[in-house]
């Protein structure tokens, strides 16, 4: 029920069972009544000061009904925000259903939330919204505003800031033969390392030959492979057989590799994905 001022009234013979001389005078309004509702506020929300993409953190929050009315079941959302103003347009990372609250009741909870694996590293604020107006929480449920309150503008609260670190993909080594010939195949061995603190999602690593020791995506891509994500600190080494182009001009080139060629992974440092290996006389 929406809080506000109402009138108490009565209607006699509501179902019109009695045939009367006058059917229009069955109604009377009595006195007015001011009806107060619940008022859901987040009284505290806290989490760690640091975290990393793809990893979990624990968030503790307290919600209070500071109104005089009872609150029905509602959803409380946990968010990440770039500022201290928490709104449903921020990043929803977790939440919980609260099964109704009596006036003056307080309810605290701790839950584990996973930081988005492809989230942008940086400083965020942890926040919460009681009885969120709209949101999505994986895997299948949408949540809407459910409780009619005295004040609908005090449901959100920002807690502490959190520094979120991401992955950092680097090529640790790349080697191949010192000589080769056009139209023939060579085998290149490379190692890629996630030296960041966050998880990396699936990405493509490219193998290149370049006329200089600066490997860029404008060099000649001769092969590559998909990596199915990497955990923090993980190293992966593989050998790839590639064909040297038949129309390649003979000369001295550098073998090189670039991690995350298509920029699918949001990293702490996007400028250290390339490495030049040994030279090859073709």
C-alpha positions, 0 to 999 in steps of 0.5 A: 500500500502506498503511504499517504493520507486516506479517508475511512469510509463505509458502504452499506448493502455493498452487494445490492441485496436490498431493494431500497427507496434510495440506492444512492445514499449508502456511502459515508466518509469518516475521518482521514488517516495518515498511513505511514509505510516502511523506509528501507535504508542501507546502514552500512556496506563494506568490502576489501580495499583491493581485489582483482578481475575474475576473483571473489571478494566478500561484502558485508552489508546491513539494511534497516527498515527505519519506517513505521510500516512493514516491508514485504519481500525485496531484493538488495543489490550490491554494486561497483561504481566509479563514484560515490553515487550508487545507482542501478546503472552501476555494475551489479555484482551480487545481491540477496532477497530479504524476506520482509522486515518489521519496523525498526528491524535490522538485517546484516549479511555477508556474501561472496561476489565475483569481480567481472573478468573483463572489468576495467581495472581501476578504483571503484566504490562498493555500494548497495541499494535496498529494494532496487528499482531495476537490475539483473543478477546472473544467471536468470533473474530480473529484479524490480522495485517491490516495496512502497516506501515513505521515501524512495530516494534513500535506498542507496549507500556507498561504502569503501573504495576498492582498487581492482587490478586486472590481468597483464599478458606478456610474451616471456619468450619467442624463438624460432630457427635462424634460417628459413625459405619462402614457401616452407614451414618453420616451428616457433616456440613461445611462452605467454605469461599473465603477470597480473593479479586478475584472470584473463578471458580467452584471447588470441596470440599472434606470431609475426615476422618483422623487418625490425625488432619492434613487433606491431600488428602492422607486421606480417601475421604468419600464425597464431593460436587461441588461449582459453584464458589464464589465471594470475601468474600462469605461464603457457608455452607452446610450439606452432608450425607456420608457413613462410609466405611464398611471395615474401621478399628474401632478407633478414627478419625478426620473429615476434609474438603479440599476446591478445592481438584483438584486445579482448582482455582488459589489462593493467598495461596494454602496451607490453603485449609484444616481444621480438625474438631472434632474427631469421635469414629468409 
